[in-house]
Amino acid sequence: MSNNDFREVPDDEITDVSGEDKKESDSDYEDICYMCRRPEHVAGKMIHMPGGISICHDCMQKTFDTMGNYAPGSFFPGGGFTGLDPDDSHSTNNSNYNGIPLFNLNDIASFLSTTPGVPENQKLKKKKKKKDEDGEEKEAPALDIKNIPPPHKIKAKLDEYIVGQDKAKKIMSVAVYNHYKRVVESENLLDNDDDVEIEKSNILMLGPTGSGKTYMVKTLAKLLDVPLAITDATSLTEAGYIGDDIESVVSKLLAAADNDVEKAEKGIIFIDEIDKLAKKNSATNRDINGESVQQGMLKLLEGAEVEVPVGASSKNAMVPMTIVDTSNILFICGGAFPRLTDVIKERLKKSSSIGFVSDLGDEYDDDENILDKVTSEDLRKFGFIPEFIGRLPVICTLQPLSKEMLVKILTEPKNAIIKQYQKLLSLDEVKLNFETEALDYIAEEAQKRKLGARALRSIIEEFMNDIMYEIPKDPNIGEVTITKDYIEGKGSPKITMRSSDVVPKLAVNE
C-alpha cells in the first residue's frame, strides 16, 4: 500500500469504521468536514465516522500522508495509534507497510465520538431537487411567477398594516414585484430565446424616524414569504477593524433562511441607518465606517459571489464557510437623513431667479414634503459616492406623520397599539375603550415629541401603567374607558362594574 493508493470508493461500498454499512441520512442538512469545515457541495462526498463525524476525502488522504511520516513502532499523538508488535513476524519486513504504522480504529472512533461535532446553527441545508419529464433530477425553482402577488395586491396588504404613505407603498410594491419577476426570469433563462437580461434594482428609502420604513420592509418580507435580514449600518466597518465586516449582512440573511443557501439567495436585506455611512470630513481620523464601507458594499449591491461564515458573524478556522450569490438578493437601504433637507433647500434657493417670479428665501423652510425633491446630486453632496448612488436606482420617500395619520395608527391597523392593549385586558375579561378626545390628545402629544409612531407607544405606556396595575385587583370591573382628563392628569378613567350600572372612580393617580 502506498500513499497514493487511496481511491474513490462508490457509495454502495462505503462503510463506516465500525464495519456497518453507511445508511442514507434523512436529514435536510449537508455534511460538513470535521477537519477543514467545508460543506459537502464544496469538498465532495464525505466519509462518515462513528459519532456523527464526517471527513472529506482530501482530509483523509492528508491524514494517511501524515501517518506515513511516522516510523514503525511510533505512537500518534493522542494514543489512538499503535505500532507494529516487535514479536510479530511482519515486524522484520517493514517494506510492505511503507512506513505506515497500524492503528486501532476503535480507539480513534471513541475519540471522535466524544469530541463535539458541527453545531446545529452551522449546518447547511441541501438544495431541493425535483424530477423532470425524463425522470432525471433537476434544480427546483424557488419562485413561480404565478405565486408572486401583483403590485395592487401587495399595496392592499400593506394598507392593512401601514397608514398613509400611499406613494411610498406604490413605489415599493412595483419595485419588489419587478425584482422577483427578474429572479424567476433568471432561473428560467435557458428556456428563453431572447438575450434580454433584466438588471437589478435596489431601493433607497428616505423618511423621518418613526414613519414606517422598517415596518414596511418587515410586512413585505412576511407577505412574500422570503427570509429577511435587518442590520444596522453603524456597526459596519472597513475590513481589518473592530466591527462587522461587509459580508456579515449576508451571513445574517443566511441565518434567517435556516442556513438554506438557495432560499437566502432570494431574500431581502434591509440596511438601516444608511445615512450614517456618509463621508466624514475629517483630516485627522481615518474614515473606517464611511466612504470605505460604501466602496466595500458596491459588489454586494450589484451582485457577486461572497464567502460568508455559517452560524457566526466573523471568519475563523473553526467556522464552516459557504458561497452566497447576491445577484438575486434585494437590498433595501433606509435612513432618516436629517441633514439632507438642508442640502435640498440650499439647492432650491440657489435656483431662484430675481424678479416677480423669484422664490422667497424662506419658502421651503416649512415644507414637510421637502424630501420628495431629492436628486442624485443632493445625495452626493450629503456624502455618498456616485458609484453607491448608482446601485440604488429606486428612491422611495416617506412623509412625516400628521395628526390624522397618528390617530388612525392608534386604531386602524391589524395590530394597532390600542388593539394590543384591548387584547391584554381582555385576558382579564375587561373591556377597554378610548374616547375620541383622548385619541386626539395622544396624537397631538406625539407630534410634539417628533418621534413619529414610536412616540405613541411611549405616551400610552405612561398612563396605562397604573391601569394595568390596578385593574386585576378587583374582579368585578368589567369595562374601562380612557378619557382626555385622565391622560392630562386632571381626572380618573371611567370604570363600569359587572354587577351594576354604577360608575365609581378608580383612584389610580394617587
C-alpha positions as CSV (number, residue, x, y, z in Angstrom):
1,M,0.0,0.0,0.0
2,S,1.4,3.4,-1.0
3,N,0.4,6.9,-0.1
4,N,-1.3,7.3,-3.4
5,D,-3.4,4.2,-3.2
6,F,-6.4,6.0,-1.6
7,R,-9.0,5.6,-4.2
8,E,-12.5,7.0,-4.8
9,V,-15.0,4.4,-3.4
10,P,-18.5,4.0,-4.8
11,D,-21.4,4.9,-2.5
12,D,-22.6,1.3,-2.2
13,E,-19.1,0.2,-1.0
14,I,-18.6,2.9,1.7
15,T,-18.6,1.5,5.2
16,D,-18.1,3.3,8.5
17,V,-15.1,2.4,10.8
18,S,-17.3,0.1,12.9
19,G,-18.0,-2.1,9.9
20,E,-21.6,-1.2,9.4
21,D,-22.9,-0.2,6.0
22,K,-23.5,3.5,5.5
23,K,-27.1,4.4,5.7
24,E,-28.6,7.2,3.7
25,S,-29.4,10.2,6.0
26,D,-32.8,11.6,6.2
27,S,-31.5,15.0,7.3
28,D,-32.1,18.0,5.1
29,Y,-28.7,19.4,6.0
30,E,-25.4,19.0,4.3
31,D,-22.5,17.1,5.8
32,I,-19.5,19.3,6.9
33,C,-16.0,18.1,7.1
34,Y,-14.9,17.8,10.7
35,M,-11.3,18.9,9.9
36,C,-11.5,21.5,7.1
37,R,-15.1,22.7,7.9
38,R,-16.0,22.7,4.2
39,P,-19.6,21.7,3.3
40,E,-20.3,18.7,1.1
41,H,-21.1,20.7,-2.1
42,V,-17.6,22.2,-1.9
43,A,-15.5,19.3,-0.6
44,G,-17.3,16.4,-2.3
45,K,-18.5,13.1,-0.9
46,M,-17.9,12.6,2.8
47,I,-16.6,9.5,4.7
48,H,-18.8,9.0,7.8
49,M,-17.3,8.1,11.1
50,P,-19.0,7.0,14.3
51,G,-20.4,9.7,16.5
52,G,-21.8,11.7,13.6
53,I,-18.3,12.8,12.3
54,S,-17.8,13.4,8.6
55,I,-14.4,13.7,6.9
56,C,-13.8,14.7,3.3
57,H,-11.6,12.6,1.0
58,D,-8.9,15.3,0.9
59,C,-8.5,15.5,4.7
60,M,-8.5,11.7,4.9
61,Q,-5.7,11.5,2.3
62,K,-3.7,14.1,4.1
63,T,-4.2,12.1,7.3
64,F,-2.8,9.0,5.6
65,D,0.1,11.0,4.2
66,T,0.9,12.3,7.7
67,M,0.8,8.8,9.1
68,G,3.3,7.7,6.6
69,N,5.9,10.1,8.1
70,Y,5.8,8.1,11.4
71,A,8.3,5.3,11.8
72,P,7.0,1.8,12.7
73,G,6.5,1.5,16.4
74,S,5.9,5.2,17.0
75,F,2.7,6.5,18.6
76,F,0.4,9.0,17.1
77,P,-0.3,11.9,19.5
78,G,-3.4,11.1,21.5
79,G,-2.7,7.4,21.9
80,G,-5.0,6.2,19.2
81,F,-2.4,4.5,17.0
82,T,-0.2,1.6,18.0
83,G,3.0,0.5,16.2
84,L,3.9,-3.0,15.0
85,D,4.3,-5.7,17.6
86,P,8.1,-6.5,17.8
87,D,7.2,-10.1,18.3
88,D,5.1,-10.2,15.1
89,S,6.8,-11.9,12.2
90,H,5.7,-9.0,9.9
91,S,7.8,-6.6,12.0
92,T,11.0,-7.9,10.4
93,N,9.7,-6.9,7.0
94,N,8.5,-3.3,7.1
95,S,8.8,-2.7,3.4
96,N,5.2,-4.0,2.9
97,Y,3.8,-1.2,5.1
98,N,5.9,1.7,3.5
99,G,6.5,3.2,7.0
100,I,2.7,3.4,7.8
101,P,2.1,2.1,11.3
102,L,-1.0,0.2,12.2
103,F,-3.7,2.0,14.2
104,N,-6.7,1.0,16.3
105,L,-9.9,2.2,14.6
106,N,-11.9,1.6,17.7
107,D,-9.7,4.0,19.7
108,I,-9.9,6.8,17.1
109,A,-13.7,6.3,16.8
110,S,-14.1,6.6,20.5
111,F,-12.0,9.8,20.5
112,L,-14.1,11.4,17.7
113,S,-17.4,10.3,19.3
114,T,-16.5,12.3,22.4
115,T,-15.4,15.4,20.5
116,P,-18.1,18.0,19.7
117,G,-19.1,18.0,16.1
118,V,-20.6,20.8,14.0
119,P,-23.2,22.8,16.0
120,E,-26.8,22.8,14.6
121,N,-26.6,26.5,13.7
122,Q,-23.6,25.8,11.5
123,K,-25.2,23.1,9.3
124,L,-26.1,23.9,5.7
125,K,-29.3,22.8,4.2
126,K,-29.2,20.7,1.0
127,K,-30.6,22.2,-2.2
128,K,-34.0,20.8,-3.1
129,K,-34.4,18.9,-6.4
130,K,-37.3,17.8,-8.5
131,K,-37.6,15.4,-11.4
132,D,-38.2,16.5,-15.0
133,E,-40.2,14.7,-17.7
134,D,-37.5,12.2,-18.3
135,G,-37.3,11.3,-14.6
136,E,-34.0,13.0,-14.1
137,E,-33.4,15.2,-11.1
138,K,-33.0,19.0,-11.7
139,E,-32.9,22.0,-9.6
140,A,-36.4,23.2,-8.4
141,P,-37.0,26.9,-8.9
142,A,-37.6,28.7,-5.6
143,L,-40.2,31.1,-7.0
144,D,-43.0,30.9,-9.6
145,I,-44.3,33.9,-11.4
146,K,-47.9,32.8,-10.7
147,N,-47.2,32.8,-7.0
148,I,-45.9,36.4,-6.9
149,P,-48.7,38.8,-5.9
150,P,-49.1,41.8,-8.3
151,P,-48.4,45.3,-7.2
152,H,-52.0,46.2,-6.3
153,K,-52.3,43.2,-4.1
154,I,-49.0,44.0,-2.4
155,K,-50.2,47.5,-1.7
156,A,-53.6,46.3,-0.4
157,K,-51.8,44.1,2.0
158,L,-49.6,47.0,3.1
159,D,-52.7,49.1,3.7
160,E,-53.8,46.7,6.3
161,Y,-50.8,47.4,8.4
162,I,-49.5,50.8,7.4
163,V,-51.4,54.0,7.5
164,G,-50.8,56.6,4.8
165,Q,-47.6,56.7,2.7
166,D,-49.6,55.8,-0.5
167,K,-46.8,57.0,-2.8
168,A,-44.1,55.1,-1.0
169,K,-46.2,51.9,-0.9
170,K,-46.8,52.1,-4.6
171,I,-43.1,52.5,-5.4
172,M,-42.2,49.6,-3.1
173,S,-44.9,47.3,-4.4
174,V,-43.8,47.8,-8.1
175,A,-40.1,47.6,-7.2
176,V,-40.5,44.3,-5.3
177,Y,-42.8,42.8,-7.9
178,N,-40.3,43.6,-10.7
179,H,-37.4,42.3,-8.7
180,Y,-38.9,38.9,-8.1
181,K,-40.1,38.7,-11.8
182,R,-36.4,39.2,-12.6
183,V,-35.5,36.3,-10.2
184,V,-37.9,34.0,-11.9
185,E,-36.6,35.1,-15.3
186,S,-33.0,34.4,-14.3
187,E,-34.0,30.9,-13.1
188,N,-35.6,30.1,-16.4
189,L,-33.1,31.9,-18.5
190,L,-32.2,28.8,-20.5
191,D,-35.7,28.4,-21.8
192,N,-35.8,31.9,-23.3
193,D,-35.0,32.6,-26.9
194,D,-34.1,36.3,-26.4
195,D,-30.9,37.6,-24.8
196,V,-32.7,40.3,-22.8
197,E,-31.4,40.2,-19.2
198,I,-33.3,42.3,-16.6
199,E,-31.0,44.5,-14.5
200,K,-31.1,44.5,-10.7
201,S,-32.9,47.5,-8.9
202,N,-32.2,48.1,-5.3
203,I,-34.2,50.5,-3.2
204,L,-33.2,53.6,-1.1
205,M,-35.8,54.7,1.5
206,L,-35.7,58.2,2.9
207,G,-38.0,59.3,5.7
208,P,-38.1,60.7,9.2
209,T,-37.8,58.4,12.2
210,G,-41.0,56.6,13.1
211,S,-42.5,57.0,9.6
212,G,-42.7,53.2,8.9
213,K,-39.6,52.3,6.9
214,T,-38.6,49.2,8.9
215,Y,-42.2,48.1,9.4
216,M,-42.9,48.3,5.7
217,V,-40.0,46.1,4.9
218,K,-41.0,43.5,7.5
219,T,-44.5,43.4,6.1
220,L,-43.2,42.9,2.6
221,A,-41.0,40.0,3.6
222,K,-43.9,38.4,5.5
223,L,-46.2,38.8,2.5
224,L,-43.7,37.3,0.0
225,D,-42.6,34.6,2.5
226,V,-38.9,35.2,1.9
227,P,-36.1,35.5,4.5
228,L,-35.3,38.9,5.8
229,A,-32.2,40.2,7.5
230,I,-32.2,43.6,9.2
231,T,-28.8,45.1,10.1
232,D,-27.6,48.5,11.3
233,A,-25.1,50.3,9.1
234,T,-23.5,51.9,12.1
235,S,-21.8,48.6,13.1
236,L,-20.2,48.1,9.7
237,T,-16.5,49.0,9.4
238,E,-13.7,48.6,6.9
239,A,-12.1,45.2,6.7
240,G,-9.4,44.8,9.4
241,Y,-11.0,47.0,12.0
242,I,-13.2,46.1,15.0
243,G,-16.8,45.8,14.0
244,D,-18.8,43.8,11.5
245,D,-17.5,43.1,8.0
246,I,-19.5,43.9,5.0
247,E,-20.2,40.2,4.4
248,S,-21.8,39.9,7.9
249,V,-25.1,41.3,6.4
250,V,-25.2,38.3,4.1
251,S,-24.4,35.9,6.9
252,K,-27.4,37.3,8.9
253,L,-29.6,36.6,5.9
254,L,-28.3,33.0,5.7
255,A,-29.1,32.5,9.4
256,A,-32.6,33.9,8.8
257,A,-33.0,31.3,6.0
258,D,-32.1,28.5,8.3
259,N,-28.8,28.1,6.6
260,D,-30.5,27.3,3.3
261,V,-28.3,29.0,0.7
262,E,-30.8,28.6,-2.1
263,K,-33.5,30.3,-0.1
264,A,-31.2,33.0,1.2
265,E,-30.2,34.0,-2.4
266,K,-33.8,35.1,-2.9
267,G,-34.2,37.0,0.3
268,I,-34.3,40.7,1.3
269,I,-31.6,42.6,3.2
270,F,-32.6,45.8,4.9
271,I,-29.7,48.1,6.0
272,D,-31.0,50.7,8.4
273,E,-29.3,54.0,9.3
274,I,-27.6,54.1,5.9
275,D,-27.2,57.8,6.2
276,K,-24.5,57.2,8.9
277,L,-22.3,55.9,6.1
278,A,-21.9,59.4,4.6
279,K,-18.3,60.6,4.1
280,K,-16.7,62.2,7.1
281,N,-14.9,65.5,6.6
282,S,-12.1,64.8,9.0
283,A,-8.4,65.3,8.1
284,T,-7.0,63.6,11.2
285,N,-9.0,60.4,11.6
286,R,-9.4,57.6,9.1
287,D,-12.9,57.1,7.8
288,I,-13.3,53.4,8.6
289,N,-17.1,53.4,8.6
290,G,-18.0,56.0,5.9
291,E,-16.7,56.0,2.4
292,S,-14.7,52.8,2.8
293,V,-17.8,50.9,3.8
294,Q,-19.7,52.3,0.8
295,Q,-16.9,51.1,-1.5
296,G,-17.0,47.7,0.1
297,M,-20.7,47.4,-0.4
298,L,-20.6,48.0,-4.2
299,K,-20.1,44.4,-5.2
300,L,-22.8,43.2,-2.8
301,L,-25.3,45.6,-4.2
302,E,-24.6,44.8,-7.8
303,G,-24.3,41.1,-7.3
304,A,-21.3,38.9,-6.5
305,E,-20.4,35.6,-5.0
306,V,-19.1,36.2,-1.5
307,E,-17.7,33.7,1.0
308,V,-19.6,34.0,4.3
309,P,-19.3,32.2,7.7
310,V,-22.1,29.9,8.6
311,G,-23.6,30.4,12.1
312,A,-21.1,33.2,13.1
313,S,-20.5,36.8,12.3
314,S,-16.8,36.6,11.9
315,K,-14.5,34.3,9.9
316,N,-12.2,31.9,11.7
317,A,-10.8,28.5,11.1
318,M,-13.4,26.6,13.2
319,V,-16.5,28.0,11.4
320,P,-17.7,26.5,8.1
321,M,-17.7,28.8,5.1
322,T,-20.0,28.8,2.1
323,I,-20.5,30.8,-1.1
324,V,-23.6,33.0,-1.4
325,D,-24.5,34.8,-4.7
326,T,-26.1,38.2,-4.0
327,S,-27.3,38.7,-7.6
328,N,-30.9,37.9,-6.7
329,I,-30.9,39.4,-3.2
330,L,-33.0,42.6,-2.9
331,F,-31.1,45.3,-0.9
332,I,-33.2,48.0,0.7
333,C,-31.3,50.8,2.4
334,G,-33.2,53.2,4.7
335,G,-32.3,56.2,6.8
336,A,-33.7,59.4,8.3
337,F,-31.2,61.7,6.5
338,P,-31.7,64.7,8.9
339,R,-29.1,66.9,7.2
340,L,-30.3,66.2,3.7
341,T,-33.2,68.6,3.9
342,D,-30.7,71.5,4.3
343,V,-28.9,70.3,1.2
344,I,-32.1,70.3,-0.8
345,K,-33.2,73.7,0.5
346,E,-29.8,75.2,-0.4
347,R,-30.1,73.9,-4.0
348,L,-33.6,75.1,-4.4
349,K,-32.8,78.6,-3.1
350,K,-29.9,78.9,-5.5
351,S,-32.1,78.1,-8.4
352,S,-34.4,81.0,-7.6
353,S,-34.4,83.9,-10.1
354,I,-34.6,87.6,-9.5
355,G,-37.8,89.5,-10.1
356,F,-41.5,88.9,-9.7
357,V,-41.2,85.1,-10.5
358,S,-38.5,84.6,-7.9
359,D,-38.9,82.3,-4.9
360,L,-38.9,83.6,-1.4
361,G,-35.8,82.7,0.7
362,D,-37.9,81.0,3.4
363,E,-40.4,79.4,1.1
364,Y,-39.1,75.8,1.7
365,D,-38.4,76.2,5.4
366,D,-41.8,74.8,6.4
367,D,-42.2,72.4,3.6
368,E,-42.8,68.9,5.2
369,N,-42.5,67.2,1.8
370,I,-39.1,68.6,1.0
371,L,-37.6,65.0,0.7
372,D,-39.7,64.5,-2.4
373,K,-37.5,66.9,-4.3
374,V,-34.3,65.0,-3.6
375,T,-31.9,64.3,-6.5
376,S,-28.8,62.3,-7.0
377,E,-26.7,65.5,-6.7
378,D,-28.2,66.1,-3.3
379,L,-27.2,62.6,-2.2
380,R,-23.7,63.2,-3.5
381,K,-23.3,66.4,-1.5
382,F,-24.7,64.6,1.5
383,G,-21.7,62.3,1.4
384,F,-22.4,59.3,-0.8
385,I,-20.1,58.4,-3.6
386,P,-21.6,58.2,-7.2
387,E,-20.9,54.5,-7.5
388,F,-23.0,53.8,-4.4
389,I,-25.9,56.1,-5.5
390,G,-26.0,54.4,-9.0
391,R,-26.6,51.0,-7.4
392,L,-29.7,52.3,-5.6
393,P,-31.8,53.4,-8.6
394,V,-35.2,53.3,-6.9
395,I,-35.7,56.2,-4.4
396,C,-38.7,56.0,-2.1
397,T,-39.5,58.9,0.3
398,L,-41.8,58.7,3.3
399,Q,-43.6,61.7,4.7
400,P,-43.9,62.9,8.3
401,L,-47.0,61.6,10.1
402,S,-49.8,64.1,10.5
403,K,-52.2,64.2,13.4
404,E,-54.9,62.4,11.4
405,M,-52.5,59.7,10.4
406,L,-51.4,59.2,14.0
407,V,-55.0,58.8,15.2
408,K,-55.5,56.1,12.5
409,I,-52.3,54.3,13.5
410,L,-53.7,54.0,17.0
411,T,-56.9,52.2,16.0
412,E,-57.0,51.0,12.3
413,P,-54.1,48.7,11.6
414,K,-54.5,45.0,12.3
415,N,-52.0,45.2,15.2
416,A,-52.7,48.7,16.3
417,I,-51.4,49.8,19.7
418,I,-55.0,50.2,21.1
419,K,-55.9,46.8,19.9
420,Q,-52.9,45.3,21.6
421,Y,-53.9,46.8,25.0
422,Q,-57.5,45.8,24.4
423,K,-56.3,42.2,24.0
424,L,-54.2,42.4,27.1
425,L,-57.2,43.5,29.2
426,S,-59.5,41.0,27.5
427,L,-57.4,38.2,29.1
428,D,-58.6,39.6,32.4
429,E,-62.2,39.8,31.0
430,V,-62.1,43.6,31.0
431,K,-63.2,45.7,28.0
432,L,-61.0,48.8,27.2
433,N,-62.4,51.9,25.4
434,F,-60.9,55.2,24.4
435,E,-62.8,58.5,23.9
436,T,-62.3,60.4,20.7
437,E,-60.9,63.4,22.6
438,A,-58.3,61.1,24.3
439,L,-57.1,59.8,20.9
440,D,-56.7,63.3,19.5
441,Y,-54.8,64.4,22.6
442,I,-52.4,61.4,22.3
443,A,-51.8,62.3,18.6
444,E,-51.1,65.9,19.4
445,E,-48.6,65.0,22.1
446,A,-46.8,62.5,19.8
447,Q,-46.4,65.2,17.2
448,K,-44.7,67.5,19.7
449,R,-42.1,64.8,20.5
450,K,-41.2,64.4,16.8
451,L,-40.6,60.7,17.2
452,G,-43.2,59.5,14.7
453,A,-45.3,56.5,15.5
454,R,-42.8,55.4,18.2
455,A,-44.0,58.3,20.4
456,L,-47.5,56.8,20.5
457,R,-46.4,53.8,22.5
458,S,-44.3,55.8,24.9
459,I,-47.2,58.1,25.7
460,I,-49.7,55.2,26.1
461,E,-47.2,53.3,28.3
462,E,-47.1,56.3,30.7
463,F,-50.8,56.4,31.6
464,M,-51.6,52.7,31.0
465,N,-49.2,51.5,33.6
466,D,-51.5,52.4,36.5
467,I,-54.5,50.8,34.7
468,M,-52.7,47.6,34.1
469,Y,-51.6,47.5,37.8
470,E,-55.0,48.4,39.4
471,I,-57.5,46.5,37.2
472,P,-56.5,43.0,38.3
473,K,-57.1,43.9,42.0
474,D,-60.9,44.0,41.5
475,P,-62.5,41.1,39.6
476,N,-65.8,43.0,39.5
477,I,-64.5,45.5,37.0
478,G,-66.0,44.9,33.5
479,E,-65.1,47.9,31.4
480,V,-62.6,50.8,31.4
481,T,-62.9,54.0,29.4
482,I,-59.9,56.2,29.0
483,T,-60.7,60.0,29.0
484,K,-58.8,63.0,28.0
485,D,-58.9,64.3,31.6
486,Y,-57.2,61.1,32.8
487,I,-54.4,61.4,30.3
488,E,-53.8,65.1,31.3
489,G,-53.8,64.1,34.9
490,K,-56.9,66.0,35.8
491,G,-59.3,63.1,36.5
492,S,-59.7,59.3,36.5
493,P,-60.9,56.8,33.9
494,K,-64.5,55.7,33.8
495,I,-65.0,52.3,35.4
496,T,-68.0,50.1,34.8
497,M,-68.7,47.2,37.2
498,R,-70.0,43.9,36.1
499,S,-72.9,43.6,38.6
500,S,-74.3,47.2,38.4
501,D,-74.5,50.3,36.3
502,V,-72.8,52.4,39.0
503,V,-69.6,54.1,37.7
504,P,-67.2,54.5,40.6
505,K,-64.0,56.3,40.2
506,L,-60.7,54.4,40.4
507,A,-58.0,56.4,42.2
508,V,-55.1,55.4,40.1
509,N,-53.5,58.8,40.1
510,E,-52.9,58.9,43.8
